[in-house]
């Protein structure tokens, strides 16, 4: 790695005066790249007549529910779905996208699309700055941008329409950039900046925050201890004087980072840590990700990681990245001088490996993991990009210095940039043609759902509670941001009791106990019931002979003696089965459970609930198609 030019000694100068005051040709090329990305994103977004996601259970509609809730006056730091719960989708994205909707009084889905364009600009800029800071050449930073960001879809995922993509594209790279700034500067200003951004990441995504927390922990270990270890003449030595001189000043700066980040992160993390003591009531990672209690799955996850990141030739684009990554990994062992930039890359690689496979330690000790799947996805994509660019840098330096083609090396790098960009175009074109949900997004939303949305937004309060099936509840919340009684487990946040929600819904809908029904209605403050023609189909699937053939997303609870007794007490019908808890996951590598499937009072498409519930229902709205009522909203009344 060549020495940094004197005019670029300071990252601060690069981010400030140099970038803004004087643009080099590479900067103009970056601006052209931004225009290309924005053109692709806007072109796709303009085709959407609804979000490119399933209305029943889709993440983008769940994201829309949070934005709609915030726009309507709801609190971004609490759940948009349940009263008294934490947000399942973290608040930073909600505030930014919802802020646009609120400020300009515009449709929430339109605000999300506008934010996707704005966010892409800043995401590309941050990664460009990060690449420049780490590799010191703007042309390498440009290659890093096109290698990390597909034009459309894929990972990390443009256009950004939910908090997960927002963290992957923008906030985690920004956090890494501020950590590197501190790693180089080691002063109060850089420590404060790193602490603020790390803390904001804490209210942007849980696993993203865990990745950054482990990373700053390893950075701290390096700065405080390992930086003073010297290897010379095949012997290790410890530089005591250097250690004594730097330990406490660095410790103070690291403490500042920790305090600032910790305080900001408490906007979300206070309850999980100090109220729930990190004991989730709805441990999603246990039922919708691999069963890491199994030894075969532990090693399969490693194999899958190798096939996905180290040796992935599923496409030309993936193959190019794998080749460069393997070359970078190999070259790390032959570098004569480990500059701060290379050390930083190595620390992040160590974070990636330990964090992605931490389940080898966590499963035997605490019986769970910190979502190894998401940790791997967050960190490995960045690591592979970093090491791929590192390989390109080393090879280009070799060509420049050894083969004396210094004047032409920029053209070689430009060719690499263009080749990767071409494959980006090909991948984006294929994605837009073949992706199921992109094509769904090009179709208008059902008329009954559009009219339901209009009525609810105009006639109810943002915190009013609706009762329906899991999937109808998801659709209603996604379109209106209103609160619910029950929702699928995968979109119920970690510290909310999803089983209780489903039992409460079952008691209100199907119990023969009037007093208990009224008690639960009061307890949940349920104001409305939403029914449409999809009610039965949203739970159970029947074949052409009218026989129960499969399930979609019914009310399900764990099979325990207490559950059996409770349902029998309320005369609620059910059956049991050993299967997956999340209806969207049917994978032999995911843990299965003994589950109770709660059945409707009767399989009547227009009236599936117990007739006693009718005493509490007053129709407030309906929508008809071809003379048939397909949607109804009932106001819940007669509850003292």
C-alpha positions as CSV (number, residue, x, y, z in Angstrom):
1,X,0.0,0.0,0.0
2,X,1.6,3.3,-1.1
3,X,2.2,6.2,1.3
4,X,-0.7,8.7,1.6
5,X,0.0,12.0,-0.2
6,X,0.7,14.9,2.2
7,X,-2.2,16.8,0.8
8,X,-4.5,14.0,1.9
9,X,-3.1,13.2,5.4
10,X,-6.3,14.0,7.1
11,X,-9.5,12.1,6.6
12,X,-11.2,15.2,8.0
13,X,-9.7,17.3,5.2
14,X,-10.8,14.8,2.6
15,X,-14.3,14.7,3.8
16,X,-14.4,18.5,4.2
17,X,-12.5,21.0,2.1
18,X,-11.0,18.7,-0.5
19,X,-14.2,16.9,-1.5
20,X,-16.4,20.0,-1.5
21,X,-13.9,22.6,-2.5
22,X,-12.3,20.9,-5.4
23,X,-13.6,17.9,-7.4
24,X,-11.2,15.6,-9.2
25,X,-12.1,13.7,-12.3
26,X,-12.9,10.7,-10.1
27,X,-15.3,12.7,-8.1
28,X,-17.1,13.7,-11.3
29,X,-17.1,10.0,-12.3
30,X,-18.7,9.3,-8.9
31,X,-21.4,11.8,-9.6
32,X,-22.1,10.1,-12.9
33,X,-22.4,6.8,-11.1
34,X,-24.9,8.3,-8.7
35,X,-26.9,9.5,-11.6
36,X,-26.8,6.0,-13.1
37,X,-28.0,4.5,-9.8
38,X,-30.7,7.1,-9.3
39,X,-31.9,6.6,-12.9
40,X,-32.3,2.9,-12.3
41,X,-34.0,3.4,-9.0
42,X,-36.4,6.1,-10.1
43,X,-37.2,4.2,-13.3
44,X,-38.2,1.2,-11.3
45,X,-40.1,3.1,-8.6
46,X,-42.2,4.9,-11.2
47,X,-43.5,1.6,-12.4
48,X,-44.8,0.7,-8.9
49,X,-48.6,1.0,-8.3
50,X,-48.1,-0.7,-4.9
51,X,-45.2,-1.8,-2.9
52,X,-43.2,-4.7,-4.4
53,X,-44.1,-6.9,-1.5
54,X,-47.0,-9.3,-0.5
55,X,-49.8,-7.3,1.2
56,X,-50.2,-10.4,3.5
57,X,-47.1,-10.8,5.5
58,X,-44.7,-8.7,3.4
59,X,-41.9,-6.7,5.0
60,X,-42.4,-3.6,2.9
61,X,-46.0,-3.3,4.0
62,X,-45.0,-3.8,7.6
63,X,-42.5,-0.9,7.1
64,X,-45.3,1.1,5.6
65,X,-47.4,0.5,8.7
66,X,-44.7,2.1,10.9
67,X,-44.4,5.1,8.5
68,X,-48.1,5.5,8.4
69,X,-48.4,5.3,12.2
70,X,-45.7,8.0,12.6
71,X,-47.3,10.2,10.0
72,X,-50.6,9.9,11.8
73,X,-49.1,11.2,15.1
74,X,-47.9,7.9,16.5
75,X,-44.6,7.5,18.4
76,X,-41.8,6.0,16.4
77,X,-40.2,4.6,19.5
78,X,-43.1,2.3,20.3
79,X,-44.8,-0.5,18.2
80,X,-47.2,0.5,15.4
81,X,-48.9,-2.8,16.0
82,X,-49.4,-3.4,19.7
83,X,-50.1,-1.0,22.6
84,X,-47.3,-0.9,25.1
85,X,-44.8,-2.8,22.9
86,X,-41.4,-1.9,21.5
87,X,-41.1,-1.3,17.7
88,X,-40.3,-4.4,15.7
89,X,-39.0,-2.1,12.9
90,X,-36.5,0.3,14.5
91,X,-37.3,4.1,14.6
92,X,-34.6,5.8,12.6
93,X,-36.0,4.8,9.2
94,X,-39.6,5.4,10.4
95,X,-38.7,9.0,11.5
96,X,-36.9,9.9,8.3
97,X,-39.3,8.4,5.8
98,X,-42.3,9.2,8.0
99,X,-41.0,12.7,8.4
100,X,-41.2,13.3,4.7
101,X,-44.8,12.1,4.7
102,X,-45.6,14.3,7.7
103,X,-43.8,17.4,6.5
104,X,-45.4,17.4,3.1
105,X,-48.7,15.8,4.0
106,X,-48.2,13.2,1.3
107,X,-49.1,9.5,0.9
108,X,-46.8,7.4,3.1
109,X,-45.9,5.0,0.3
110,X,-44.9,7.9,-1.9
111,X,-42.8,9.3,0.9
112,X,-41.0,6.0,1.2
113,X,-40.2,6.0,-2.5
114,X,-38.9,9.6,-2.3
115,X,-36.8,8.7,0.7
116,X,-35.4,5.7,-1.2
117,X,-34.0,8.1,-3.8
118,X,-32.6,10.5,-1.2
119,X,-31.2,7.6,0.8
120,X,-29.4,6.1,-2.2
121,X,-27.5,9.4,-2.7
122,X,-26.2,9.4,0.9
123,X,-25.5,5.7,0.9
124,X,-23.4,5.8,-2.2
125,X,-21.6,8.9,-0.9
126,X,-20.8,7.3,2.4
127,X,-19.4,4.1,0.8
128,X,-17.4,6.2,-1.6
129,X,-15.9,8.1,1.3
130,X,-15.2,4.9,3.2
131,X,-13.5,3.4,0.2
132,X,-11.4,6.5,-0.3
133,X,-10.4,6.5,3.4
134,X,-9.4,2.9,3.4
135,X,-7.7,2.5,0.1
136,X,-6.5,6.1,-0.6
137,X,-7.4,6.1,-4.2
138,X,-10.7,7.5,-5.4
139,X,-10.8,5.1,-8.4
140,X,-10.6,2.1,-6.0
141,X,-13.4,3.7,-4.0
142,X,-15.5,3.9,-7.1
143,X,-14.9,0.2,-7.7
144,X,-15.9,-0.5,-4.1
145,X,-19.2,1.3,-4.7
146,X,-20.2,-0.8,-7.8
147,X,-18.9,-4.0,-6.2
148,X,-21.0,-3.5,-3.0
149,X,-24.1,-2.0,-4.5
150,X,-26.1,-3.8,-7.2
151,X,-28.0,-1.3,-9.3
152,X,-31.4,-2.8,-8.3
153,X,-32.3,-5.6,-5.8
154,X,-29.9,-8.1,-4.4
155,X,-27.8,-7.2,-1.4
156,X,-27.7,-4.7,0.2
157,X,-30.9,-3.8,-1.7
158,X,-31.9,-0.7,-3.7
159,X,-34.5,0.8,-3.6
160,X,-34.5,1.0,0.2
161,X,-38.0,0.5,1.6
162,X,-37.4,-0.7,5.1
163,X,-35.1,-0.3,8.1
164,X,-33.0,-3.4,7.3
165,X,-31.9,-2.2,3.9
166,X,-31.4,1.3,5.3
167,X,-29.0,-0.1,7.9
168,X,-27.1,-2.2,5.4
169,X,-26.8,0.5,2.7
170,X,-26.2,3.5,4.9
171,X,-25.9,3.3,8.6
172,X,-23.5,0.4,9.1
173,X,-21.1,1.8,6.4
174,X,-21.4,5.2,8.1
175,X,-20.6,3.7,11.5
176,X,-17.5,1.9,10.0
177,X,-16.4,5.2,8.5
178,X,-16.6,7.0,11.8
179,X,-14.8,4.1,13.6
180,X,-12.0,4.4,11.0
181,X,-11.9,8.1,11.5
182,X,-11.4,7.5,15.2
183,X,-8.9,4.7,14.5
184,X,-6.7,7.2,12.6
185,X,-7.2,10.4,14.6
186,X,-7.7,9.2,18.2
187,X,-8.9,12.6,19.4
188,X,-11.9,13.9,21.2
189,X,-13.7,15.0,18.1
190,X,-13.4,11.7,16.4
191,X,-14.5,9.9,19.6
192,X,-17.6,12.0,20.0
193,X,-18.5,11.5,16.3
194,X,-18.0,7.7,16.5
195,X,-20.1,7.6,19.7
196,X,-23.0,9.5,18.2
197,X,-23.2,7.4,15.0
198,X,-22.8,4.2,16.9
199,X,-25.6,5.2,19.2
200,X,-27.9,6.1,16.3
201,X,-27.1,2.7,14.8
202,X,-28.5,1.3,18.0
203,X,-31.9,2.7,17.2
204,X,-31.6,1.7,13.5
205,X,-31.2,-2.1,13.7
206,X,-30.6,-4.6,16.5
207,X,-28.2,-6.9,14.7
208,X,-26.4,-4.0,12.9
209,X,-25.8,-2.5,16.3
210,X,-24.4,-5.9,17.6
211,X,-22.1,-6.0,14.6
212,X,-20.8,-2.5,15.3
213,X,-20.5,-3.2,19.0
214,X,-18.4,-6.3,18.5
215,X,-16.3,-4.3,16.0
216,X,-15.6,-1.4,18.4
217,X,-14.8,-4.0,21.1
218,X,-12.1,-5.5,18.9
219,X,-10.9,-2.1,17.9
220,X,-10.5,-1.3,21.6
221,X,-8.5,-4.4,22.3
222,X,-6.2,-3.6,19.4
223,X,-5.6,0.0,20.4
224,X,-5.2,-0.8,24.1
225,X,-3.1,-4.0,23.9
226,X,-2.3,-5.6,20.6
227,X,-0.9,-2.4,19.0
228,X,1.9,-2.6,21.5
229,X,2.9,-6.2,20.5
230,X,5.8,-6.3,18.2
231,X,6.9,-9.2,16.0
232,X,10.5,-9.0,15.0
233,X,13.1,-11.6,14.1
234,X,10.6,-14.4,14.7
235,X,10.0,-13.2,18.3
236,X,7.1,-11.4,20.0
237,X,7.8,-8.5,22.4
238,X,5.6,-6.1,24.3
239,X,6.3,-2.4,24.1
240,X,5.8,-1.4,27.7
241,X,6.7,2.3,27.3
242,X,4.3,2.7,24.5
243,X,1.6,0.9,26.5
244,X,2.1,3.2,29.5
245,X,2.0,6.3,27.4
246,X,-1.1,5.5,25.4
247,X,-3.3,3.2,27.5
248,X,-5.2,5.8,29.7
249,X,-5.6,8.5,27.0
250,X,-7.0,5.9,24.7
251,X,-9.2,4.4,27.4
252,X,-10.7,7.8,28.1
253,X,-11.6,8.3,24.4
254,X,-13.0,4.8,24.2
255,X,-15.1,5.4,27.3
256,X,-16.4,8.6,25.7
257,X,-17.5,6.5,22.6
258,X,-19.1,4.0,24.9
259,X,-21.0,6.5,27.1
260,X,-22.3,8.5,24.1
261,X,-23.3,5.5,22.1
262,X,-24.8,3.7,25.1
263,X,-27.0,6.7,26.1
264,X,-28.4,7.3,22.6
265,X,-29.0,3.6,22.1
266,X,-31.1,3.5,25.3
267,X,-33.9,5.2,23.4
268,X,-34.6,1.6,22.2
269,X,-32.4,-0.7,24.4
270,X,-33.4,0.4,27.9
271,X,-36.4,-1.9,28.1
272,X,-34.7,-4.9,26.5
273,X,-31.8,-4.6,28.9
274,X,-33.2,-3.3,32.1
275,X,-36.9,-4.3,32.0
276,X,-36.8,-7.6,30.1
277,X,-33.2,-8.4,31.1
278,X,-32.5,-9.6,27.6
279,X,-35.0,-12.4,27.9
280,X,-37.2,-12.3,24.8
281,X,-40.9,-13.4,24.9
282,X,-40.9,-14.0,21.2
283,X,-37.4,-15.3,20.3
284,X,-37.7,-15.1,16.5
285,X,-34.3,-16.4,15.8
286,X,-35.3,-19.7,17.5
287,X,-38.2,-20.5,15.0
288,X,-37.4,-18.8,11.7
289,X,-33.7,-19.4,11.4
290,X,-31.5,-22.5,11.5
291,X,-31.6,-24.7,14.5
292,X,-28.0,-24.2,15.8
293,X,-28.5,-26.7,18.6
294,X,-27.8,-29.3,15.9
295,X,-24.2,-30.0,15.1
296,X,-24.9,-30.7,11.4
297,X,-26.5,-27.3,11.1
298,X,-23.6,-25.6,12.7
299,X,-21.2,-26.9,10.1
300,X,-23.8,-26.6,7.3
301,X,-23.9,-22.8,8.0
302,X,-20.2,-22.6,7.5
303,X,-20.5,-24.5,4.2
304,X,-23.3,-22.2,3.1
305,X,-21.2,-19.2,4.0
306,X,-18.3,-20.5,1.9
307,X,-20.6,-21.2,-1.0
308,X,-22.3,-17.8,-0.7
309,X,-19.2,-15.6,-0.2
310,X,-15.9,-17.3,-0.8
311,X,-16.8,-19.6,-3.7
312,X,-19.9,-18.2,-5.3
313,X,-20.1,-18.5,-9.0
314,X,-23.9,-18.5,-9.3
315,X,-23.5,-15.4,-11.6
316,X,-20.6,-13.7,-13.3
317,X,-20.9,-10.7,-10.9
318,X,-20.7,-13.0,-7.8
319,X,-17.9,-14.9,-9.4
320,X,-15.8,-11.8,-10.0
321,X,-16.3,-10.7,-6.4
322,X,-15.4,-14.2,-5.1
323,X,-12.2,-14.3,-7.1
324,X,-11.1,-10.9,-5.9
325,X,-12.1,-11.7,-2.3
326,X,-10.0,-15.0,-2.3
327,X,-7.1,-13.1,-3.8
328,X,-7.4,-10.4,-1.0
329,X,-7.6,-13.1,1.7
330,X,-4.5,-14.8,0.3
331,X,-2.5,-11.5,-0.1
332,X,-3.1,-10.5,3.5
333,X,-0.6,-13.1,4.6
334,X,2.1,-11.7,2.3
335,X,2.0,-8.0,3.2
336,X,5.3,-6.8,4.5
337,X,3.9,-3.7,6.3
338,X,0.6,-3.7,8.0
339,X,-0.6,-0.1,7.7
340,X,-3.5,1.2,9.9
341,X,-5.8,0.7,7.0
342,X,-4.9,-3.0,6.6
343,X,-5.1,-3.5,10.4
344,X,-8.6,-2.0,10.3
345,X,-9.6,-4.4,7.6
346,X,-8.2,-7.3,9.5
347,X,-10.1,-6.3,12.6
348,X,-13.3,-6.1,10.7
349,X,-12.6,-9.5,9.1
350,X,-12.1,-11.0,12.6
351,X,-15.4,-9.4,13.7
352,X,-17.1,-10.9,10.7
353,X,-15.8,-14.5,11.4
354,X,-16.3,-14.5,15.1
355,X,-19.7,-12.8,15.0
356,X,-21.0,-15.0,12.1
357,X,-20.1,-18.2,13.8
358,X,-20.5,-17.2,17.5
359,X,-23.2,-19.8,17.9
360,X,-20.5,-22.4,18.5
361,X,-20.0,-20.7,21.9
362,X,-23.4,-19.1,22.6
363,X,-25.6,-22.1,22.0
364,X,-23.9,-24.4,24.6
365,X,-23.6,-21.6,27.1
366,X,-26.9,-19.6,26.8
367,X,-28.9,-21.8,24.6
368,X,-29.4,-19.3,21.8
369,X,-27.6,-17.0,19.3
370,X,-27.6,-13.4,18.4
371,X,-29.1,-14.0,15.0
372,X,-26.0,-15.4,13.3
373,X,-27.8,-15.4,10.0
374,X,-28.3,-11.6,10.0
375,X,-24.8,-11.0,11.5
376,X,-23.3,-12.9,8.6
377,X,-25.2,-11.0,6.0
378,X,-24.4,-7.6,7.5
379,X,-20.7,-8.2,7.9
380,X,-19.7,-10.7,5.2
381,X,-20.9,-8.6,2.3
382,X,-18.8,-5.7,3.5
383,X,-15.8,-7.9,4.3
384,X,-15.8,-9.5,0.9
385,X,-16.0,-6.0,-0.7
386,X,-13.1,-4.7,1.4
387,X,-10.9,-7.6,0.7
388,X,-11.7,-7.7,-3.0
389,X,-10.7,-4.0,-3.3
390,X,-7.6,-4.7,-1.3
391,X,-6.6,-7.4,-3.8
392,X,-7.3,-5.0,-6.7
393,X,-5.1,-2.4,-4.9
394,X,-2.2,-4.7,-4.3
395,X,-2.3,-6.0,-7.9
396,X,-2.5,-2.5,-9.3
397,X,0.4,-1.3,-7.1
398,X,2.4,-4.3,-8.4
399,X,1.7,-3.5,-12.0
400,X,2.5,0.1,-11.4
401,X,5.8,-0.4,-9.5
402,X,7.2,-3.6,-11.0
403,X,6.0,-3.5,-14.6
404,X,6.4,0.3,-14.8
405,X,3.0,1.1,-16.2
406,X,2.3,3.9,-13.7
407,X,0.6,6.2,-16.3
408,X,-1.7,3.5,-17.6
409,X,-2.8,1.9,-14.3
410,X,-5.8,4.2,-14.0
411,X,-7.0,2.8,-17.4
412,X,-6.7,-0.7,-16.1
413,X,-8.8,0.2,-13.0
414,X,-11.3,2.0,-15.2
415,X,-11.7,-1.2,-17.3
416,X,-12.3,-3.1,-14.0
417,X,-14.9,-0.5,-13.0
418,X,-16.7,-0.7,-16.4
419,X,-16.7,-4.5,-16.4
420,X,-18.3,-4.7,-12.9
421,X,-20.8,-2.0,-13.9
422,X,-21.8,-3.9,-17.0
423,X,-22.5,-7.0,-15.0
424,X,-24.4,-4.8,-12.6
425,X,-26.7,-3.7,-15.5
426,X,-27.2,-7.3,-16.6
427,X,-28.1,-8.4,-13.0
428,X,-30.5,-5.5,-12.5
429,X,-32.3,-6.2,-15.8
430,X,-32.7,-9.9,-15.0
431,X,-33.9,-9.0,-11.5
432,X,-36.6,-6.7,-12.7
433,X,-37.8,-9.2,-15.3
434,X,-37.9,-12.3,-13.1
435,X,-38.5,-11.1,-9.5
436,X,-42.1,-12.1,-8.5
437,X,-42.7,-9.1,-6.2
438,X,-41.3,-6.5,-8.6
439,X,-44.0,-7.7,-11.0
440,X,-46.6,-7.6,-8.2
441,X,-45.6,-4.0,-7.5
442,X,-46.5,-3.1,-11.1
443,X,-50.1,-4.1,-10.4
444,X,-52.7,-2.0,-8.5
445,X,-53.7,-2.9,-5.0
446,X,-57.2,-4.5,-4.6
447,X,-60.0,-1.9,-4.6
448,X,-61.4,-3.2,-1.3
449,X,-58.1,-2.6,0.4
450,X,-57.7,0.9,-1.0
451,X,-61.2,1.8,0.1
452,X,-60.7,0.3,3.5
453,X,-57.5,2.3,3.9
454,X,-59.3,5.5,3.1
455,X,-62.1,4.9,5.6
456,X,-59.8,3.9,8.4
457,X,-57.5,6.9,8.0
458,X,-60.4,9.3,7.8
459,X,-62.6,7.9,10.7
460,X,-60.3,6.3,13.3
461,X,-57.5,7.3,15.6
462,X,-53.9,6.3,15.0
463,X,-53.9,4.3,18.3
464,X,-57.3,2.6,17.8
465,X,-57.1,-1.2,18.1
466,X,-58.4,-3.6,15.3
467,X,-59.1,-7.3,15.5
468,X,-58.8,-9.7,12.6
469,X,-56.8,-12.7,11.5
470,X,-53.0,-12.5,11.5
471,X,-52.7,-11.7,7.8
472,X,-55.7,-9.4,7.5
473,X,-54.3,-7.6,10.5
474,X,-51.0,-7.3,8.8
475,X,-52.6,-5.8,5.7
476,X,-54.7,-3.4,7.8
477,X,-51.8,-2.2,9.8
478,X,-49.6,-1.9,6.8
479,X,-52.1,0.4,5.0
480,X,-53.2,2.4,8.0
481,X,-50.7,2.1,10.9
482,X,-53.5,1.2,13.3
483,X,-52.9,-1.0,16.4
484,X,-53.8,-4.7,16.5
485,X,-54.8,-7.5,18.8
486,X,-52.8,-10.2,16.9
487,X,-50.2,-10.5,14.2
488,X,-47.9,-13.1,12.7
489,X,-45.0,-14.0,15.0
490,X,-42.3,-13.0,12.5
491,X,-43.5,-9.4,12.6
492,X,-44.1,-9.4,16.4
493,X,-41.2,-7.9,18.2
494,X,-38.9,-9.9,20.5
495,X,-40.4,-8.7,23.8
496,X,-44.1,-9.0,23.0
497,X,-45.9,-12.2,24.0
498,X,-47.2,-13.4,20.6
499,X,-48.9,-16.4,22.2
500,X,-51.0,-14.2,24.5
501,X,-52.0,-12.1,21.5
502,X,-53.3,-15.1,19.6
503,X,-55.1,-16.5,22.7
504,X,-56.8,-13.1,23.2
505,X,-57.9,-13.0,19.6
506,X,-59.2,-16.5,19.9
507,X,-61.2,-15.7,23.0
508,X,-62.8,-12.6,21.5
509,X,-63.6,-14.4,18.2
510,X,-64.4,-18.0,19.1
511,X,-65.1,-18.4,22.8
512,X,-68.6,-19.3,24.2
513,X,-67.8,-17.5,27.4
514,X,-69.4,-14.0,27.2
515,X,-67.8,-12.7,30.4
516,X,-64.3,-13.6,29.3
517,X,-64.9,-12.2,25.8
518,X,-65.9,-8.9,27.3
519,X,-63.0,-8.9,29.7
520,X,-60.4,-9.4,26.9
521,X,-62.1,-6.8,24.7
522,X,-61.7,-4.3,27.6
523,X,-58.2,-5.4,28.4
524,X,-57.0,-5.0,24.8
525,X,-59.1,-1.9,24.3
526,X,-60.3,-3.4,21.0
527,X,-62.4,-0.8,19.0
528,X,-63.0,-2.4,15.6
529,X,-63.2,-5.8,13.8
530,X,-62.1,-6.0,10.2
531,X,-63.5,-8.8,8.0
532,X,-63.1,-9.4,4.3
533,X,-63.6,-12.3,1.9
534,X,-60.0,-13.5,2.5
535,X,-60.6,-14.3,6.2
536,X,-60.7,-18.1,6.0
537,X,-58.1,-18.3,3.2
538,X,-55.7,-16.2,5.3
539,X,-55.7,-19.0,7.8
540,X,-56.5,-22.3,6.1
541,X,-56.3,-23.7,2.5
542,X,-58.9,-26.1,1.2
543,X,-58.7,-28.3,-1.9
544,X,-61.3,-28.6,-4.6
545,X,-63.1,-31.2,-2.6
546,X,-63.6,-28.8,0.2
547,X,-61.1,-30.6,2.5
548,X,-58.6,-28.9,4.7
549,X,-55.3,-29.2,2.7
550,X,-52.8,-26.8,4.3
551,X,-52.4,-23.7,6.4
552,X,-51.4,-20.2,5.6
553,X,-51.2,-18.2,8.9
554,X,-53.7,-19.3,11.5
555,X,-53.7,-18.5,15.2
556,X,-51.2,-20.9,16.7
557,X,-49.9,-21.5,20.2
558,X,-47.5,-23.9,21.8
559,X,-48.9,-27.3,22.7
560,X,-49.0,-27.5,26.5
561,X,-51.4,-28.9,29.0
562,X,-52.4,-25.4,30.1
563,X,-53.1,-24.5,26.4
564,X,-55.4,-27.5,26.0
565,X,-57.2,-26.7,29.2
566,X,-57.7,-23.1,28.3
567,X,-59.1,-23.8,24.8
568,X,-61.4,-26.5,26.2
569,X,-62.7,-24.1,28.8
570,X,-63.7,-21.7,26.1
571,X,-65.0,-24.5,23.8
572,X,-62.6,-23.4,21.1
573,X,-61.9,-26.0,18.4
574,X,-58.3,-26.9,17.5
575,X,-55.9,-29.6,16.4
576,X,-52.3,-30.3,17.1
577,X,-49.3,-30.9,14.9
578,X,-45.5,-31.0,15.1
579,X,-44.4,-28.5,12.5
580,X,-42.8,-25.0,12.0
581,X,-44.0,-22.1,14.0
582,X,-43.5,-19.5,11.3
583,X,-45.8,-20.2,8.4
584,X,-43.3,-18.6,6.0
585,X,-40.5,-21.0,7.0
586,X,-40.8,-24.7,5.9
587,X,-37.2,-25.8,6.0
588,X,-35.8,-29.1,7.5
589,X,-32.9,-27.1,9.0
590,X,-35.3,-24.9,11.1
591,X,-36.6,-26.2,14.4
592,X,-40.1,-27.6,14.6
593,X,-42.4,-27.5,17.6
594,X,-45.5,-29.1,19.0
595,X,-48.2,-26.6,18.0
596,X,-51.9,-26.1,18.5
597,X,-53.8,-24.8,15.5
598,X,-56.8,-22.8,16.5
599,X,-59.8,-23.2,14.3
600,X,-62.6,-20.7,13.5
601,X,-66.0,-21.2,15.2
602,X,-67.1,-22.4,11.8
603,X,-65.6,-22.3,8.3
604,X,-68.1,-19.7,7.1
605,X,-66.6,-17.2,4.7
606,X,-68.8,-14.4,5.9
607,X,-69.3,-15.2,9.6
608,X,-66.4,-17.3,11.0
609,X,-66.8,-16.1,14.6
610,X,-69.0,-17.2,17.5
611,X,-72.6,-15.7,17.2
612,X,-72.4,-14.2,20.7
613,X,-69.8,-11.8,19.3
614,X,-72.5,-10.2,17.1
615,X,-73.9,-8.6,20.3
616,X,-70.8,-6.4,20.4
617,X,-70.6,-5.6,16.6
618,X,-72.1,-2.6,14.8
619,X,-71.3,-2.3,11.1
620,X,-69.5,1.0,10.4
621,X,-68.4,0.5,6.8
622,X,-68.6,-2.0,3.9
623,X,-67.4,-2.3,0.4
624,X,-69.1,-4.3,-2.4
625,X,-67.9,-5.6,-5.7
626,X,-70.4,-6.9,-8.3
627,X,-73.1,-6.6,-5.8
628,X,-71.4,-8.7,-3.2
629,X,-70.0,-7.3,0.1
630,X,-66.3,-8.2,0.2
631,X,-65.1,-6.1,3.1
632,X,-66.6,-4.9,6.4
633,X,-65.5,-3.0,9.4
634,X,-67.5,-3.4,12.6
635,X,-67.3,-1.0,15.5
636,X,-67.1,-2.9,18.8
637,X,-69.9,-1.7,21.1
638,X,-71.8,-2.6,24.2
639,X,-68.7,-3.0,26.3
640,X,-69.1,-1.2,29.7
